[in-house]
Amino acid sequence: MNLPKFLICRDWSFIFSISNACLNFAIFKGFSQTKLQYDSMHKSTLFLAILMFMTSLTIAQTNDIAVIRQRVIAELFTNIVADNQVETILAKMREDGSFPGIDYADLSNIAGFPQQRHISDLLYLARVYQSKTSKYYHSQKLMETIEKGLRFWAKNDYVGDNWHDSQITVPTILINLMLVMGNELPNDLVEKLQPIIGRANMSASGARPSGDRIVIAGILAKNMLFRENNVEFEKVIKIIEGEIKFSTGERGIQHDYSFHHRPDRVNNTTSYGYGKYANAFGEWLVYVNGTKYQFSKEKINQLVDYYIDGITKQLVYGVYEDVSVKNRDITSKHNFQPRGTLEIERLLVGTDYRKAELEELIRLRKGTAKPTKSFAKFFWQTEHFVFQRPNFYTTVRMFSTRNANMEMPYNGPGKPTHHRADGTNYLVLKGNEYHNIWPVYDWQKISGTTVLQKPALHRPEDIQKKGLTRFVGAVADDLYGAVVFDFKSPHDMVEAKKSWFFFDEEYVCLGTDIRSESKLSVATTINQVLLKGDVTMMQDGNKAVLPSGNRVADKVKWIHHDRIGYIFPEPAKINVSNQNETGTWASITDQKNISKEPVNEQVFKLWFDHGPRPTKAGYQYIVVPDVDQNKLIETSQNNRSIKILSNTDTVQAVWHGKLNMVQAAFYQAAELKVTPGFSLKMDSQGMAMVKMDGSRIKTISVADPSRQLGRISITVSGIYAVKKEGLVCLPNNQLQQTILLIDLPQGVYAGKSVNLQF
């Protein structure tokens, strides 16, 4: 049938006139009726309902462009407009079309491009102008104001020092305004604005393969819709579709489902790889769905894989942001709230692939389900390890000769982030444990790191460094895992051999061979987190709740805070702080207009002080998440499940008796006695994780963090004659042992674990 008139008109107040039909259709498709009441319907659900309603219509292909255009414009009306805001904008405009309160002359990077408020206000006025519910609907005064403001912009053509402003920010706002206004603007004005919008093109510097390429292509596609250039529109849609691909070693999705925005190979999965890549593609997925321009199922399904195995595995329970993945934007104030569901609903419009997992994510984000997933995942292309159980989520972030440590502080934010990849180990139960702690944060005592305690951090321009060591990686089998970091600080030359061993109810942290030539102290921080409730310490057999303050405590067996226990297998000397800390947001960023008002937060810090010039310093501790004091006491007194087998510069290894599992990191060829009847010998550097069934191997996992080996050789106790691809067993009956020769992944999979069932 022909496209209904109300779907091709240029008066976009029609959205609300068809809402009842959309509601009925959405309910038919399985949306919760209580969530779809007309008066309180969430704008994202309404928008999707509208789009699915449109998609359900049988539309001739000749109308595909019109349908897509209407869908694009429909989204621009999902936010409510209010007349009182219009009056404020109208009252401010000067005779020449400018607004007071905007520094039009300051085009520097750190200014934040305040000029965009000018055209943002004009877009708001345009939406009001086309809204029948407004008293300003088709107001001549409003039209004159919009035109005057646009002519001022066209005359001055403000181009900021940051390319993003001229290639993305301004073209996005202007093309959205053009689409809303349709053919009601004077032709000469439209033509004057076209070169400005046209800075978003596929030859622009920002259109390189990365998170920005789809965004710029999307702006260009909108402009082709506005210009009714069907041929060029189709070309741009093909570009957007083609961006969903593996780009390992370059900008884009890596084969481990992490995302690199730049050649520095810094983890950008939940920043550029989320909003500017996955969500931008998802937006166009919906726009073109059901038309001749729709994306292939192959590309949509690949995006689903990236979304589930990359993005959501680097969000706490798939719901909240993971601060360990954040880069320079960590120094900006954020709201603590679940990620939205619109992006997932968009995916479900295009495919049924992994539908149950996507629907579970929606329930988690809406708060109608609790986390159930347990996993261990190492992003070997990005050197980021994630470990989740239904009641806790923890990560380790590292870098090596292959990857840079951190984003440069482009445009001002992130200037104290030098050490945020130095083996950072954040732990959360709820997700808000570190929320907006950053103004008062001690940036040289980052959870998990070993850092020289300097009077001040190095210059912001010295933040980004490549690693100095290759032996950085993890062994994992999707459920359990261990991490190793042969660390040498490119900032301060501090050296340490660091490892983490992850199990169901606890994880073990080991450090050894800590060295520094500096007369300044070196500290290993166990945790620095917002203080929530009492801090209780077991010291020399005496349990006590600590008063507010900062102290050094000796012979400490365990500490408990906010349902997390820290056990010291050998009573240790540690530093404990639970007190108010003060700072400012302005002190951690060079952006303009950032508050200099003092921020006060209660903070809990726990760290080892290795002193100046340590030569063979070390540490060992066990973290027990989601535990009360009674259980912690029982665990610390009867911790026979965990045995630290070795914490030397040769091998770091842990045995878990309850799981019958050993995890080990070999810095060099060595033999490890695991139990009285079982030994493990590695003939090179490498990592191994072995699960036993009695005295026999059940599964074995290996990895080569150095990425230099084609095969790894392990000698194990017992006779094995397993036949598997990539495995050669050489049993020795006389010695009652077997040499296992295991082929390792190569190319884009180098650093990935090999898991073998015996």
N, C-alpha and C positions, 0 to 999 in steps of 0.2 A: 504494500500500500504506500501511498505518498506520505512524505514526512508531514505530520500535523503542523498547521500554521503556527501554533504557539511555540513550536520547537525551532522555527527558522526566523522568527521575528527578531528585531534588534532591541526590543524592550525587555530587559532581563528581570523585571519584577514577576514574570511568568512563573519563576521558580516556586514561589509560594502558592500560586494558584493551582499547581498540580501536586501539591504535597500529599493530599489525601490518597491520590492514586499511587504515589510513590510509597506511602506507608503500607497500603494494602499489598503492593508488590513485594516490599521488603519483608513483611510478615510471612507472605507466601514462601519466600526464600529462606525462612528459618530464623530471622532476627527475633530477639525477645520483644514481645508486644509491649511490655512495661517500659522498655527502653525507647520505644518508638511513639510515645505520646506526642501529639502535635506541638504542645506547648513547651516540651522540654527535650525534644529530640536533639541529640548531639549533632553538630554540624557535619562531622565527617560521615556519620551514618546516613544523614539526609542526602549528602552529596552522592554517596555511593548508590543509595536507593534510586536517586534521579538517573544516574548513569546506567544502572541496570535496567531501569524502566525503559530508557531510550534504546538500550541494546536489544531489549526484548521485541522491539518493533521490527517488522519486516520492511527494510528500507532499500530502495534501489541504490546500486552502487554510485550512480550519478550524484546522489545526495550525501555520499560519504564525507566529503570535505565540509559540507554544511553541518553535518552531525558532529564532527570532531570540533569544529569551531564553536558550536553551541555548548559542547561539554567543557571546553576550555573556559568559556565565558561564565558558565554556570558556577564554576568553582570560585570565581572572583566575587560572587555574591553570597558565599556561605557565611561570611562574617556580617553581623548586623551593623547597620549604620544608624546614627542618631542625629536628629536635627540640631540639638544643642551644640554639638561639636562643629557643625557647619557654621553656625553663627559665630563661633569663636574664630574660625579660620577666615571667614569673610571680614570680620572686624579688624583683623591684623594686616590684611594685604595693603601694601602701599600703592600709590598711583602708578608707579612704573611696573607693577606686577611682582615685586619682591616682598619678602616677609621680614619683619624685625626679629631679632634674636638669633639669626643665622649669620655666622661669619663666612660670607661668600668668598672672602679673599684667602682663607686658610685652606690650602689644598694638600697639606702634608699628610703623610701616612698615619701619624699618631693622632691626628685630629679626629679620625673616625668618619670623615666625609659628612659633616653636618648638612651640607647642601642638599642631600637626598631628602631631607624633611620637606623641602620645597615641593618637589614633584610627588612625594608621598601624600601630601595634603591635597594636591590637585587630583590624584587618583581617588582619594576619598570623596572629594566633591563630585567627581564623575559618577561614582557608584550611587551617590545620593540623587544626582540628576536623573538617573535612569530607574529610580525606585518609585513605583506608584504610591507606596505607603508614606512617602515623604511629602511634606508641604512644598518642598523645593523641586518636586517632579517637573522636569522640563521648564524650570525657571529660567527666564531670559537673563536675569541678574547672575545666576549661577553659571550659565553658559559664558557670559561675558567675562566672569572672573576666571574660569578655567582657561579660556582663550588668552586672556591677558597674562596669566601666569606662565602658560606654555610659550608665548612669544618672548617673554623675558628670558626663559631658559634657552630657547633656540638662538637668541641673540648673543648670549654670554657663553653658552656651551662649556659648562664647568667640567674640567677633566682633572681628577685627583691624581696625586703621585702614585697611589696604589692602582695598578692595572685593573684590579677587580671592580673598582668603582665605575670605570668607563666601559668595561667589557661585559659586566654582569649586572651590577646594581642599577645603574641608570637605564640601560636598555630593557631590563625586566620591568621596571616601573612604567616606562613610557609605552612599551608595547601592550602591557595590560590596560593602560589608559586608552590606547587606540582601539583595542578590541571592545572595551566597554562603551565607548562613544560611537563606535561604528562609523557611519558616513556623515556624522553631524558636525565634524570639525571642518573648517575651511581647507580646501585642497592645498593652497599655498603653504599653510602651516604644517600640514601633514608632510609635505615634501621637504620642508626645512628640518623636520625632526627625523626624517628617514636616515640621513647619514649618521646621526647620533645613535639611533637604534642599531644601525648597520655595523657598529663596532663589535657587535656580537656576531661573529662569522667564523667559519671553520679555518680561516687563515690567521685568526687572531692569536696572539702569543699565549693567551690563556686556554686555547682550545686544544692544547696538547693532550695526549691520552692520559686521563686521570679523572678525578672526581669532577673537575670543572668542564670537561669536554661535553658530557651529556647536558649539563646546565646550559652551556652556550648554544649547543645544537637545539635545545628546547626553545630558547629565545628566538633563534632563527626560524624554527618551525612555526612559532606563533606569528612571526612577522609574515611568513609566507601565507598563512591562513588569512591574515588581515589583507594582504595584497592580492589574495585569491590566485596565487601562483601555484597551481597544483603540481606542476612538473618538479619545481624545486622543493616543494614540500615533501614529495615522495622520496627525493634524494636524501633529504635531511633525516627522515624517519629511518631510512636504511642505515644511516650513520649511527643513530641512537641505538638501534637494534644490534649493530655490529660491535658496540662497545662492551657487550656482555661476553667476555672471553677471558681465558687465562693469559696473563702477561708477565709471567714469572721472570724476574731479573730486570723488568722495566716497570713503568707506572701502571697500576691497575691491580686486578685480583691475582694473588699468588696461588700456587698449587696447593697450599695448605689452607686456603680460604681466608687468609689475612689480606690486607689491602695496603699498598704503598702509593702514596700520592706523589712522591718525588723520588729522584734517583738515590737519595740518602738512605732509602730502605727503612725509614722509621715507620712504626706501626700507626696507621691512620684508619684502621678498620671502622671504628665507631665515630669518626669525625667525617672526613672527606668521603670515605668509603661507605658511609651510611646515608647522610642527608643529601650529599651532592652526587652520589652515584646510584646506590640502590633505590632510594626514594624517588630520585628524579626519573629513573627508568620506570619505576612503578607508576608514577603519575602518567607518563605517556602510554604505558601499557593499558591503562583504563581509557584514556582518550581515544585510542585507535582500536580498542577491542570491538569485534563484531563487524569491522569494516575491511575493505580490501587491503588496508595498510597494517592490519594487526600483526603483532610479533609472533614468531614461531614458538611452538610449545618447547622446543629444544632450548631456546634462549631464556624463556620464562622459567623453565625448570632449573636451568643453571643458576639463575638469580635466586631461586628458592634455596638451592643447595648452599650458595654463598650466604644467604640470609640466616639459615638455620645453623650451619656448621662454622660460619665465620663471625657474623655480627652478634647473634644472640648468645654464642658461647663466650663472648667478651662483654656481656652485660650480666650483672648480678641476677641470677635466676632467670635470665632473659628479660628482665623487667627494668632494673635500675642501672644507671651508668656505673661503669667500673673505673675508678679513679686511676688505676694503674695504666690504662690505655690512653688516658688524656695526655696531651702534650702542652703546648704553651697556653691553651685556653683554661688550664687548671687554675690560673690566677684570676679568673673572672668569677663573679658571684653567680651562683646557680640556684634554681629551685629544686627541691627534692620531690620528685614525682615519678610515677611510672612512665615508661615510654608509651606512646600512643598506639592505637590499634588500626588506624586508617591505612598505614603502610602494609599491614598484614591482610586487611580486607581487600586491598588492591590486588595483591598477589592471588587471592582466592577468586577474584573475578576472572583471572586469566588461565587458571589451571587447578586441577584437583590433586596435583602431585604433592605428596607429603602433607596432605590436607589435615590429618589428625594432629600432626605436630604444630601446624600453624594455628589450628583452632585452640589447642592447649595454650599456646602463647597468648592468644586473645584473652582466654579465661584468667591466666596469671596476671595480665596487665589490668584487667578489670577487677581483680580481687575476688573472683568467684572460685578460684582454685589455689591450692598451695603447691609449692615446688615439690617435685618427685624425682627429678633427674639427678643421677650420679654419673660423673664422667671425669676423665683426665685427658687433656688435649694439649699437645705441644705444637705451637705454630713455628715450625723449624725455619721458615723463610724470614721470620720476624723476631725469633728468639724470645717468645713470650709463652709462658706456661700457665694454664688455667686448670683449677681443680675444684670440683663442686660436689657437695653432698646436699640432700634436701634441707639441711639446717645450717650450712655454712658454705662460703665461697672464698677462695683465696687464689693468689696469683704470684708469679715470679717474673719480673721483667729484667732482661739482660741485653748486652750487645757484645760484638766481637769485631774481628778484622773485616767481617762481611757487612756489618750494619753500623750506621751511626747510632749514637745513644739517644738523641732527643732532637726535636725540631729546634731550629733557630728561632729566637723570639721575634719573628716577623711582626712589624707594626706595633711593637710595644709590650704585649703580654708575655708572661712566662720567664721573666728575667732571672728568677732564682732557681731554675730547674736543672742545674748542672748535674746533680747526682741521682736523678729520678729513674735511671736505668741501671744503677750500680748494684743489681741484685735486690731490687725493691720487692718486698713481700707484704702486701696488704691483705688483711683478713676482715671479712664482714659477716655478720649474722643477719642483720636487718637490711643493710645497704646504706644507712645514713651515718655510719660511725665516723666518717671523715668529712661530713658535709660542711663546706665553707669554713674549715679549720685554717685555711691557707694564710690569712693575714697574720695569724699568731704562730704559725708553724716554724719550727726550727729546721731550716732547709739543709742542715748538715747532720740531722738525725732522722733520716727517712727510714721508715720501717723496713728492716731486712738488710740495710746497707752497712758497709764498713767504710768510714769516711774520715779523712784528716780533719781535725777540728780547728779550722782557720779563724782568724779574727774577722774575716769577711770573705764572701764568695768571690770568685774571679769575675771578670767583666762579663756582661750578658753576651757580648759578641764572641766569647770563648766557650759558650755552652756546648755547641755541637762538636763532638769528637768521634772519630772512628775508634773502635776497640784496638787493643794491642795484643790480644791473645785469640787463638783459634778454638781452644778446647772449651766450648760453650754450647750446652745443649741439654737434652733430656732423653730418657727412655720412658715410654708409656705404652699401655695396651688398651686404651680407651676407658679404663676404669681406675687403674692405679698408675703411679709414675714417680720418677725421681729426677732431680735437676742438678746439674753441675755447672759451676762458673769458676774457671781459672781466671781470676780477676787481677787486672793491673790498671789502676786509675790513670787515664790520660791527662787528668787535671793535676794530680798530686803525686803520682807514682807509688801510691800505696798498693801493696800486693796482698792477696789472700786467696786461699782455696776454699770455696764455699759450696755447700750442697744442701739439698732439701729432699726429704723422703716422705711421701704422702700415703696415708692409710685412711680407713673409714672414719675413725673417731679421733685421730690425732695426726700430727706430722712432726718430723724431727729435723732440726736445723743444726748443721755442723759447720765449723770454720776452723782452719788450721793454717800454719805457715804464714801468719799475718806479719808483714814487714813494712817498715818505713824508715827512711833516713832523716826524717824531720824531727826537730826538737819539740814539735807540737804533738799533742795526744791524738791517738786514733780511737774512734768509738765504733762499735757495732750496735746498732739499734734494733731491739727486739720489736718494739712497737711505739708509735707516737699517734695518739688518737684522742678524740674528744672524751673528757672525763665524764663518766655516767655512773654515779653511785660510789660505793665504798671501794677502797683498795685494801685487800687483806693479804698479809704476808706470813708465811711460816718460816721463822728464823731460829736456827739452833734449837729446834724442838718447841718453840713458843709461837702461838698464833696471835696476831694482833691486827686490828684495823688501823691503818696509818692516818695520822692527822695530816692536814694540808701542809705541803712543803716539798723540799728537795733534799734528799739525803743519799749517802752511800751506805749500803747494808752488806754485811758479810755473813757467810754461812747460811745463805738463803736456800731453802728447799723448793718453795713454790710461791707464786703470787697469783692472786685472783682478782679480776676486774671485769665487770660487765659481761658475765657469763663466759669469760675466756680464762683458762688456766695456763700458766707458764711454769713448767716443771724443769728443775735443774738436776740431772741425774747425779752429778756430784755437787754438793752444796757450794754455791758460788758467791762471789763478791760482785754486786751489781749496783747501779744507780737507779733510783726511783724518784720520779717527780709527779706530784698530783696537786697542781696549784693553778692559779689564774695566770694567764699569759696575755700580753697586750701587743697589738700591732695595728697596721692600717692596710686597706686595700691598695692605696696609692703607693705603698712601699714595695709592692711586688710586681708592678707593671709601670711602663712608661707611657701608657695611653693617657690622653687628656680627659679631664672632667671626671676623674675617679676620686671617690671620697677620701679625704684625709682625716676623717673623724676616727678617734681611737676605737678599736674593736677589742672587746674583752671576752675570753673564752676560758673555761676550765679544761685543762689538758692533762692527760696521763702519758708519761714517757718512761720507758724502761730500756736501759742500755748497759753494755759492758764498756768500761774504760780500759783500753789496753796500754795506756800511758804513752810517753814519747819514745821514739826509736824502738818499737817492738821488733823482735827478730824471729821468734817462733811462737807468737801468741796464738791462742785459739779460743773456741767457745763451743758449747753444746747445750741445747735446750729443746724441750718438747712442748709444742703448743697443743692444747686440748680445747677445741671450740665447743660452745654450747654446753657448758658443764656447771653444775652448782658446786658449792664448797664441799659438801659431804662426798660427792662423787669424786671430786678432785683429790681429797684426802685419801680416799680409798685407792685411787689410781696411783698416786705418788708413793704410797706405802707398799703397793703390791703390783708394781709395774713390770712384772715378769714377761709380759707380752713383747715388750720392746727391749732389744739388746743392741747397744752400739758396738759393732764388731771392730771398727777401725775408724780413727779420725787422724790420719797422718797425711804427709805430702805425697804418699804413694797410693793409698786407697782410703776412701770414705765409704762406709757401708753400715747398713742397719738390718737386723733380723727382726721380723715380727712373728712371734710364736703363735699367736691366735690365728693369723692368716697363713702361717707356714710359708713365709715369703722372705726372700732376701733381695735387697736393692743395693747396688754397688756402683761406685764411680772409680775407675782405675786411671790414675794420672800417668801411670807407666805399667809395663808388664809386671805382674805380681800374682801371688797365690793367696787366696783368702779362705781361712778355715771357718766354715759357716756353722756347722753342728759337729758333734763327735764323729758322725759317719758321712759327712758331706763337705767337700771342698770345691772351690771354684777358682780356676786359674785362667787369667787372660794374658795373651802373648803380646799385647800392645795396649795403647790407650784405648779407652772405650767405656761403655756402660752396659750393665746387665741387670735384669730383674728375673728372678726364678721363683716360680710357685711350685711347692712340693706336695706330693701325695704320699705321706709317710716319708720314706727315705728315697722315693723316686721322683724325678722331675715330671711335673704335670704340664707346665708351660714355661717357655723361656723367651724373653724379649731382650734384644740388644740394639745398641745404637752407637754411632761414631760421631761424637760432637765435633771432632776436628775436621770431618768431611774429607779425609785424605785416603781412606782405605776402600778397597773394593771388596774385601772379605775380612771377616773377623774370626780369630781362632780362640776357642775356649776349651779348656780341659775340665771335665766334671767327673766326680766320683760315680762309679757304676758303669754298667755295660748297656749301651744303647745302639740299636741298629735301625733307626727310623729312616724311612725313605720319603723325602719330601723335596720338591723343587727348591733349589737354592740352599740345600743343606746336605753336607757330607758328614757321615759318622765314621770315625776311625776308632773302633774299640780295641782295647789292650787288655786281654783276659788276665795276663800275668800281674799287671798293676791294678786291675779292677777299676779302670777308668777309661773314658772315651774322649777323644778330641772331636769337637764339633766345629766344622768349617761352615760359616754362615755368610752367604752373599749379602752384600749391603746395597741399599738403593743408591742410584747414581743420578747425575743430572739435576733436574729440578726437585727430585725427591731425596737428594743427599742430605743426611741429618735426620731423616724420618726413621722411626723404629721398625724393626722386623719382629713380628710376633709369631711364634711357632708352638703348635700344640703337639705334645708327645703322647 
